[in-house]
Amino acid sequence: MKPPALSFLGLAAVMAALLAGVRGDAARLRAAPAPDPATRARNAETFDAMWTIVRDSHWDPATVGPSWDAVRDDFRPKAEDAADADALRAVLGEALARLGQSHFSIIPGELSSAAPDAPSLRDGRSGVMLSFMPASAPGTFDAVTVAVEPGSAGESAGLEPGMRIVSIDGRTLGARLPTGDGLERYERATAAQAVASGDPGETRAWLVEDTDGRTRELRVTYAPDERPRAKFGTLPALPTELTWRHLDETERERWGAGEHEIGLISFNIWLIPVMKPFDRAMDTLRSADGIVIDLRGNPGGIGAMSMGIAGHFTARPEQLGEMRTRDTRLSFVTNPRRTDSEGRPVEPYAGPLAILVDERSASTTEIFAGGLQHLGRARIFGARTAGAALPAAMTPLPNGDVFLHAFADYRLPDGTALEASGVRPDNDHPYARADYAREGDPALAEAVRWIAAQRRAPRSHDVHRHPHPQDHP
C-alpha cells in the first residue's frame, strides 16, 4: 500500500464548490430508505476506520480521550443507518466537527479518482471575489465585492470593487453564517467563494448596490475554468496557476510609487507546477525595488514548498516554524537560492517583500507568510488568514472515499500556534466598502506605498524600462 500523501491544504475552501453537486439535500437524506445489511456493514467499517485513524494519529492524546469515545457512541449508529454515500459523508462530517479543527474532511471517491482533465462540479467562474463583512445588525453580514478579475465574466457584467451583493437569482446572501472569530472566518470565506461560482454557461441575476446606495441588476454568465489542473495524492485535480508582472505606470502613480519598479507574483495553490514559474518570475523581477506576493485565496498545498520559495528571500537558512506530532518535531527551514532558473549564480532577493493575504489564505500560505513575518523578512497586508494550518495526510477509507486528517500541530519559532488564530497582517485593520471603491485594491495599495517608503529614491537602473518582454500575464 502506498503511504498517505502529506498535505498542508486548507481543503474546506477548495471542496465547497466541488461538493456542491455531490451532497444530497437534507430532506432527501431523511426520506431515504433503510440500508441493506451489506451497506450497514460497510458503513460501520468505514466509520470505524475514520474514528480509529483519528484516535491513533492525532497529535494531542487529550483531544481523543473520553470525548472521542463519546463521538463513537453518538455517531456510529447513525453511520450504520446511512442509506447511501452522501448520507454517510454527512454523518462523518458531523462527527469530525466535534474536533473543532481544520484539515478533517471526507473527499468523495468519485472526485479523488477523477482524471486531471475531467471537469469539476460548479467550475464556472464569475471572476469575482466576495467577502462577508459585518453588517449593521449584530451577527449579520453583507456580501461585498472585493476584487474583480480583468476580462472576467463579472467585469463584463459591470461588477466593481465595493459593490454590495443584495441577492443572486433572488436569493439573499449572508444568512445563517457562523459568527465566531476562529475557524468561522474561514467558513464565511468559503461560503463567499461558493456563492460566486456556478456552472459554465449559466447566467444569473446579481442584484447589486453601489456605494451611493443605488441598486441595479447585472447578468453574469459564468465562464469555464480553463486554468491547467494538477493532482496531488488523492486530492481532486485542482486549478493551478502562477502569474507575474511589473506594476504598470498608472498603478504606481495611483498608489504613490511612480518612480519605483515593483513586481507582483500571484499563485493560487502550493503545488509542484508553480515552482519553475516562480523561479522564472524571480529571474524577471530580481532588479525590482520591491516585490509583492499575492496569496489571497490560496488554500495551501505541499508544505515543503514553503521552504524553497522562502529561500528566494533569505540569505541564510532560517526557521519558519515547527511541525509537532505526538512523538517528533520537524523544523521548516528556508533553503537560500544561489542560482537562477538557468543555473547562473545569484543572491537571494534582499529588497522589500510584501505578502497579501485574506481569510481564504490557509495552511502552507500561513506557514510561509507567518514564518517570514516572524523573521522580519516580509510585511503582511490584507486580512487575517484562515487559521487552518495543520499538517494532514490522505488515507483511503473502506467505502472508497478518502479521509483528509490532521496528524500534527504547526507552530512558529516562538511557539505561536497558527491554527484558529491565523496570521495577522501588519496593517491589522478592516477594510470598508468605501476603501475598495476608492482604491480598487486597498491591500495592494498599502503594500505599494510601503515599498515606496522603503525606497525613497529610485534605484540607479532604469526603473521605467518598458515593455517588459518576460512579464507573464
C-alpha positions as CSV (number, residue, x, y, z in Angstrom):
1,M,0.0,0.0,0.0
2,K,1.3,3.5,-0.8
3,P,2.0,5.8,2.1
4,P,-0.6,8.5,2.6
5,A,0.2,11.8,0.8
6,L,1.1,14.7,3.1
7,S,-0.8,17.9,2.5
8,F,-0.9,21.4,4.1
9,L,-4.1,22.3,2.2
10,G,-7.0,24.2,3.7
11,L,-9.4,21.9,1.9
12,A,-12.6,23.4,3.0
13,A,-12.4,26.3,0.5
14,V,-11.5,24.0,-2.3
15,M,-14.1,21.4,-1.6
16,A,-17.0,23.8,-1.1
17,A,-17.6,24.2,-4.8
18,L,-16.5,20.6,-5.7
19,L,-19.0,19.1,-3.3
20,A,-22.0,21.3,-4.2
21,G,-23.4,18.8,-6.7
22,V,-22.4,15.7,-4.8
23,R,-24.1,16.1,-1.4
24,G,-27.8,15.4,-1.3
25,D,-30.1,17.9,0.4
26,A,-31.3,17.2,4.0
27,A,-34.9,16.4,3.0
28,R,-33.8,13.8,0.5
29,L,-31.4,12.2,3.0
30,R,-34.2,12.0,5.7
31,A,-36.5,10.3,3.2
32,A,-34.0,7.7,2.0
33,P,-34.9,4.1,2.7
34,A,-33.1,2.0,5.3
35,P,-29.8,0.4,4.1
36,D,-29.5,-3.3,3.4
37,P,-27.2,-5.4,5.7
38,A,-24.2,-5.2,3.4
39,T,-24.5,-1.4,3.3
40,R,-24.8,-1.3,7.1
41,A,-21.7,-3.4,7.5
42,R,-19.7,-1.3,5.0
43,N,-20.9,1.9,6.7
44,A,-19.8,0.6,10.1
45,E,-16.4,-0.4,8.7
46,T,-15.9,3.0,7.2
47,F,-16.9,4.8,10.4
48,D,-14.6,2.6,12.5
49,A,-11.7,3.2,10.1
50,M,-12.2,7.0,10.3
51,W,-12.6,7.0,14.1
52,T,-9.5,4.8,14.6
53,I,-7.3,6.9,12.4
54,V,-8.1,10.0,14.5
55,R,-7.6,8.1,17.7
56,D,-4.2,6.7,16.7
57,S,-2.7,9.7,14.8
58,H,-4.0,12.9,16.4
59,W,-1.0,14.8,17.9
60,D,-2.8,15.6,21.2
61,P,-4.0,12.4,23.1
62,A,-6.1,14.6,25.4
63,T,-8.3,15.6,22.4
64,V,-9.0,12.0,21.5
65,G,-9.7,10.7,25.0
66,P,-13.2,10.2,26.5
67,S,-14.7,12.9,24.3
68,W,-13.7,10.9,21.2
69,D,-15.1,7.8,22.7
70,A,-18.4,9.7,23.0
71,V,-18.2,10.6,19.3
72,R,-18.1,6.9,18.5
73,D,-21.1,6.2,20.8
74,D,-23.1,9.1,19.3
75,F,-22.4,8.7,15.6
76,R,-21.6,5.1,14.9
77,P,-25.3,4.0,14.9
78,K,-26.2,6.9,12.7
79,A,-23.4,5.9,10.3
80,E,-24.7,2.4,10.1
81,D,-28.2,3.7,9.3
82,A,-26.9,5.9,6.4
83,A,-28.8,4.9,3.3
84,D,-26.1,6.0,0.8
85,A,-22.7,7.6,0.4
86,D,-24.0,11.1,0.7
87,A,-25.8,10.3,4.0
88,L,-22.7,8.6,5.4
89,R,-20.5,11.5,4.5
90,A,-22.9,13.8,6.3
91,V,-22.6,11.7,9.5
92,L,-18.8,11.5,9.3
93,G,-18.7,15.3,8.8
94,E,-20.8,15.8,11.9
95,A,-18.6,13.5,13.9
96,L,-15.4,15.3,12.7
97,A,-16.9,18.7,13.5
98,R,-16.7,17.7,17.2
99,L,-12.9,18.2,16.9
100,G,-13.3,21.9,16.1
101,Q,-10.1,21.8,14.0
102,S,-9.2,22.2,10.3
103,H,-8.0,19.6,7.9
104,F,-10.5,16.9,8.8
105,S,-12.6,16.2,5.7
106,I,-14.1,13.4,3.6
107,I,-13.2,13.5,-0.1
108,P,-15.7,11.6,-2.2
109,G,-14.1,8.7,-4.1
110,E,-15.5,9.9,-7.4
111,L,-13.7,13.2,-7.1
112,S,-10.4,11.9,-5.9
113,S,-10.2,9.3,-8.7
114,A,-11.2,11.7,-11.5
115,A,-8.7,12.3,-14.3
116,P,-6.8,15.6,-14.1
117,D,-8.6,16.9,-17.2
118,A,-12.1,16.0,-16.0
119,P,-14.3,19.0,-15.4
120,S,-15.1,19.7,-11.8
121,L,-18.6,20.4,-10.4
122,R,-19.5,24.1,-10.4
123,D,-16.3,25.1,-12.1
124,G,-17.9,28.1,-13.8
125,R,-16.1,31.3,-12.9
126,S,-17.5,34.8,-12.3
127,G,-14.0,36.2,-11.7
128,V,-15.4,38.0,-8.7
129,M,-14.1,37.6,-5.1
130,L,-16.6,38.3,-2.4
131,S,-16.2,38.9,1.3
132,F,-18.8,38.7,4.0
133,M,-18.3,41.9,6.1
134,P,-20.2,42.6,9.3
135,A,-23.4,44.5,8.7
136,S,-25.2,47.0,10.9
137,A,-27.3,44.4,12.7
138,P,-25.3,42.2,15.1
139,G,-24.5,38.8,13.8
140,T,-25.4,39.7,10.2
141,F,-23.1,40.1,7.2
142,D,-23.1,41.9,3.8
143,A,-21.6,40.3,0.7
144,V,-19.2,42.8,-0.8
145,T,-17.2,42.6,-4.0
146,V,-13.5,43.0,-3.0
147,A,-11.9,42.1,-6.4
148,V,-13.0,41.7,-10.0
149,E,-10.6,39.9,-12.3
150,P,-9.8,41.9,-15.5
151,G,-11.5,40.4,-18.5
152,S,-13.8,38.1,-16.4
153,A,-17.5,37.5,-16.6
154,G,-18.0,39.7,-13.6
155,E,-16.2,42.6,-15.2
156,S,-18.1,42.2,-18.4
157,A,-21.3,42.3,-16.5
158,G,-20.3,45.6,-14.8
159,L,-19.3,44.4,-11.3
160,E,-16.8,46.6,-9.5
161,P,-15.0,46.5,-6.1
162,G,-17.0,47.9,-3.3
163,M,-20.4,46.8,-4.5
164,R,-22.8,45.1,-2.1
165,I,-24.4,42.0,-3.5
166,V,-28.0,42.1,-2.3
167,S,-29.0,38.8,-3.9
168,I,-28.2,36.3,-6.7
169,D,-31.2,35.0,-8.6
170,G,-33.4,36.4,-5.8
171,R,-31.6,34.5,-3.0
172,T,-30.2,36.9,-0.3
173,L,-26.7,36.3,0.9
174,G,-25.2,36.3,4.3
175,A,-28.0,34.4,6.2
176,R,-27.1,31.6,8.7
177,L,-23.4,32.3,8.6
178,P,-21.2,31.4,11.6
179,T,-20.5,34.4,13.7
180,G,-17.3,33.4,15.6
181,D,-13.8,34.7,15.1
182,G,-11.8,31.5,14.8
183,L,-12.3,29.0,12.0
184,E,-15.7,30.6,11.5
185,R,-13.9,33.3,9.5
186,Y,-12.7,30.6,7.1
187,E,-16.2,29.1,6.9
188,R,-17.6,32.5,5.9
189,A,-14.9,33.0,3.3
190,T,-15.6,29.5,1.9
191,A,-19.3,30.4,1.6
192,A,-18.4,33.6,-0.2
193,Q,-16.3,31.6,-2.7
194,A,-19.2,29.2,-3.2
195,V,-21.9,31.7,-3.9
196,A,-19.6,33.5,-6.5
197,S,-19.3,30.2,-8.5
198,G,-21.7,28.4,-10.8
199,D,-22.0,26.1,-13.8
200,P,-20.2,27.0,-17.0
201,G,-22.5,28.9,-19.4
202,E,-25.1,29.5,-16.6
203,T,-26.4,33.1,-16.4
204,R,-27.5,34.5,-13.0
205,A,-29.1,37.8,-11.9
206,W,-26.9,39.7,-9.4
207,L,-28.8,42.5,-7.6
208,V,-26.1,44.9,-6.6
209,E,-25.9,48.1,-4.6
210,D,-23.4,50.8,-5.4
211,T,-21.6,52.8,-2.7
212,D,-24.1,55.6,-3.4
213,G,-27.0,53.3,-2.4
214,R,-28.3,52.9,-6.0
215,T,-29.4,49.3,-6.8
216,R,-29.4,47.6,-10.2
217,E,-29.5,44.1,-11.7
218,L,-26.5,42.7,-13.5
219,R,-26.5,39.5,-15.5
220,V,-23.4,37.3,-15.0
221,T,-22.7,34.4,-17.4
222,Y,-20.2,32.1,-15.8
223,A,-17.2,31.2,-17.9
224,P,-15.4,27.8,-17.9
225,D,-12.4,27.5,-15.7
226,E,-9.7,26.9,-18.3
227,R,-6.7,27.0,-15.9
228,P,-4.5,23.9,-16.1
229,R,-5.1,21.4,-13.4
230,A,-2.8,19.4,-11.2
231,K,-3.3,16.3,-9.0
232,F,-1.6,15.7,-5.7
233,G,-2.1,12.4,-3.9
234,T,-5.8,11.5,-3.8
235,L,-7.0,15.1,-4.0
236,P,-9.2,16.0,-6.9
237,A,-7.4,17.7,-9.8
238,L,-7.2,21.4,-8.9
239,P,-6.7,24.5,-11.0
240,T,-3.1,25.6,-10.6
241,E,-1.8,28.9,-11.9
242,L,1.0,31.4,-11.3
243,T,1.3,34.8,-13.0
244,W,3.8,37.6,-12.6
245,R,4.3,41.1,-13.9
246,H,5.7,44.6,-13.2
247,L,3.1,47.0,-12.0
248,D,2.4,49.5,-14.8
249,E,3.0,53.2,-14.5
250,T,-0.7,54.0,-14.0
251,E,-0.9,51.7,-10.9
252,R,2.4,53.0,-9.5
253,E,1.3,56.6,-9.9
254,R,-2.1,55.9,-8.4
255,W,-0.6,54.4,-5.3
256,G,2.3,56.8,-4.8
257,A,5.2,54.8,-6.3
258,G,5.6,56.4,-9.7
259,E,9.4,56.3,-9.6
260,H,9.8,52.7,-8.5
261,E,9.8,49.3,-10.2
262,I,7.6,46.9,-8.3
263,G,7.0,43.2,-9.2
264,L,3.8,41.3,-8.5
265,I,3.7,37.5,-8.3
266,S,0.4,35.7,-7.7
267,F,-0.4,32.0,-7.4
268,N,-3.5,30.2,-6.3
269,I,-2.2,26.9,-4.7
270,W,1.0,25.4,-3.4
271,L,1.5,22.5,-5.9
272,I,4.6,21.5,-7.9
273,P,3.6,23.1,-11.2
274,V,4.1,26.6,-9.7
275,M,7.8,26.0,-8.7
276,K,9.5,26.6,-12.1
277,P,7.3,29.6,-13.0
278,F,8.1,31.1,-9.6
279,D,11.8,30.8,-10.3
280,R,11.4,32.4,-13.8
281,A,9.4,35.2,-12.2
282,M,12.2,35.9,-9.8
283,D,14.6,36.0,-12.8
284,T,12.4,38.7,-14.3
285,L,11.8,40.7,-11.1
286,R,15.1,40.4,-9.3
287,S,16.1,44.0,-10.1
288,A,12.8,45.4,-8.8
289,D,12.7,47.9,-6.0
290,G,10.2,45.7,-4.2
291,I,8.2,42.6,-4.7
292,V,4.6,41.8,-3.8
293,I,3.4,38.2,-3.5
294,D,-0.4,37.9,-3.7
295,L,-1.6,34.8,-1.8
296,R,-5.2,35.9,-1.3
297,G,-7.5,32.9,-1.7
298,N,-4.6,30.5,-1.7
299,P,-5.7,27.5,0.5
300,G,-2.2,25.9,0.8
301,G,-0.9,22.6,-0.6
302,I,2.5,21.0,-0.3
303,G,4.1,22.3,2.9
304,A,7.7,21.7,2.0
305,M,7.4,24.1,-0.9
306,S,7.3,27.0,1.6
307,M,11.0,26.4,2.4
308,G,12.1,26.5,-1.2
309,I,10.0,29.6,-2.1
310,A,11.1,31.4,1.1
311,G,14.7,30.7,0.1
312,H,14.4,33.3,-2.7
313,F,14.3,35.9,0.1
314,T,16.6,34.7,2.9
315,A,20.4,35.0,2.7
316,R,21.0,32.1,5.1
317,P,18.9,29.2,6.4
318,E,16.2,30.5,8.7
319,Q,13.5,28.6,10.7
320,L,9.9,29.3,9.5
321,G,8.4,27.1,12.2
322,E,8.0,23.6,13.5
323,M,5.7,20.6,12.9
324,R,4.8,18.7,16.0
325,T,3.4,15.1,16.1
326,R,2.9,13.0,19.2
327,D,6.5,11.8,19.0
328,T,8.5,14.0,16.7
329,R,9.3,17.6,15.8
330,L,10.3,18.7,12.3
331,S,11.7,22.2,11.6
332,F,10.8,24.0,8.4
333,V,14.0,25.8,7.4
334,T,14.4,28.1,4.4
335,N,16.7,27.0,1.5
336,P,18.6,30.1,0.2
337,R,18.6,30.2,-3.6
338,R,22.1,30.7,-5.0
339,T,21.3,30.1,-8.7
340,D,18.6,31.3,-11.1
341,S,16.4,29.1,-13.3
342,E,19.3,28.8,-15.8
343,G,21.8,27.8,-13.2
344,R,23.6,31.1,-13.1
345,P,24.9,32.4,-9.7
346,V,22.6,34.9,-7.9
347,E,22.0,36.1,-4.4
348,P,18.6,35.8,-2.7
349,Y,16.4,38.9,-3.2
350,A,17.1,41.4,-0.5
351,G,14.7,44.2,-1.3
352,P,11.4,44.9,0.4
353,L,8.9,42.0,0.3
354,A,5.2,42.4,0.9
355,I,2.7,39.5,1.1
356,L,-1.0,39.8,0.5
357,V,-3.4,37.5,2.4
358,D,-7.1,37.2,3.3
359,E,-9.5,34.9,5.1
360,R,-9.1,32.2,2.5
361,S,-5.3,32.2,2.8
362,A,-4.7,28.9,4.6
363,S,-2.2,26.2,5.6
364,T,1.1,26.4,3.6
365,T,0.2,30.0,2.8
366,E,0.1,30.7,6.6
367,I,3.3,28.8,7.2
368,F,5.1,30.9,4.5
369,A,3.6,34.3,5.5
370,G,3.7,33.8,9.2
371,G,7.3,32.5,9.1
372,L,8.6,35.4,7.0
373,Q,6.7,37.9,9.1
374,H,8.2,36.3,12.3
375,L,11.7,36.6,10.8
376,G,11.1,40.3,9.9
377,R,11.7,39.5,6.3
378,A,8.2,40.3,4.9
379,R,5.4,42.7,5.7
380,I,1.9,41.3,5.6
381,F,-1.1,43.2,4.2
382,G,-4.7,42.4,3.8
383,A,-7.0,40.5,6.2
384,R,-6.2,37.9,8.9
385,T,-5.7,34.5,7.5
386,A,-7.9,31.4,7.9
387,G,-6.2,29.8,10.9
388,A,-6.2,26.4,9.2
389,A,-2.6,25.4,9.4
390,L,-2.4,21.7,10.3
391,P,-0.3,19.1,8.5
392,A,-2.6,16.4,7.1
393,A,-2.5,13.0,5.4
394,M,-4.9,11.5,3.0
395,T,-5.9,7.9,3.7
396,P,-8.4,5.7,1.7
397,L,-11.5,4.5,3.5
398,P,-13.2,1.1,3.0
399,N,-16.1,2.7,1.1
400,G,-13.8,4.2,-1.5
401,D,-13.8,7.8,-0.1
402,V,-10.6,9.4,1.1
403,F,-10.1,10.8,4.6
404,L,-8.1,14.0,4.9
405,H,-6.9,14.1,8.5
406,A,-4.6,16.3,10.5
407,F,-1.9,14.4,12.4
408,A,0.3,17.2,13.7
409,D,0.3,20.8,15.0
410,Y,2.3,23.6,13.5
411,R,3.9,26.4,15.5
412,L,6.0,29.5,14.6
413,P,9.6,29.5,16.0
414,D,8.4,31.4,19.1
415,G,5.7,28.7,19.8
416,T,2.8,30.7,18.5
417,A,0.1,28.4,17.0
418,L,-1.4,29.4,13.7
419,E,-4.5,27.1,14.0
420,A,-7.6,29.1,14.6
421,S,-5.7,32.4,15.2
422,G,-4.2,32.7,11.8
423,V,-1.6,35.3,10.6
424,R,-2.4,38.9,11.5
425,P,-1.4,41.5,8.9
426,D,1.0,44.2,9.9
427,N,-1.7,46.7,8.7
428,D,-4.2,45.0,11.0
429,H,-7.3,47.0,10.3
430,P,-10.5,46.1,8.5
431,Y,-11.2,47.5,5.0
432,A,-14.7,49.0,4.3
433,R,-16.7,49.1,1.1
434,A,-15.5,52.6,0.5
435,D,-11.9,51.5,0.6
436,Y,-12.5,49.1,-2.3
437,A,-14.5,51.6,-4.2
438,R,-11.8,54.3,-3.8
439,E,-8.6,52.2,-4.1
440,G,-9.7,49.3,-6.2
441,D,-7.3,47.1,-4.2
442,P,-6.6,48.6,-0.8
443,A,-4.2,45.8,0.3
444,L,-2.1,46.1,-2.8
445,A,-2.2,49.9,-2.5
446,E,-0.9,49.8,1.1
447,A,1.8,47.3,0.1
448,V,3.0,49.5,-2.8
449,R,3.1,52.6,-0.6
450,W,5.1,50.7,2.0
451,I,7.6,49.6,-0.6
452,A,7.9,53.2,-1.9
453,A,8.6,54.4,1.6
454,Q,11.5,51.8,1.9
455,R,12.9,53.0,-1.4
456,R,12.5,56.8,-1.2
457,A,14.8,57.3,-4.2
458,P,14.8,55.3,-7.4
459,R,17.4,52.7,-8.0
460,S,20.3,53.5,-10.3
461,H,18.9,51.3,-13.1
462,D,16.2,52.5,-15.4
463,V,13.0,51.8,-13.4
464,H,10.8,52.9,-16.3
465,R,12.1,50.4,-18.8
466,H,9.0,49.2,-20.8
467,P,7.8,47.0,-22.2
468,H,8.9,44.0,-20.0
469,P,9.0,41.2,-22.5
470,Q,9.2,38.5,-19.9
471,D,6.1,39.6,-17.9
472,H,3.7,36.7,-17.7
473,P,0.1,37.7,-17.7
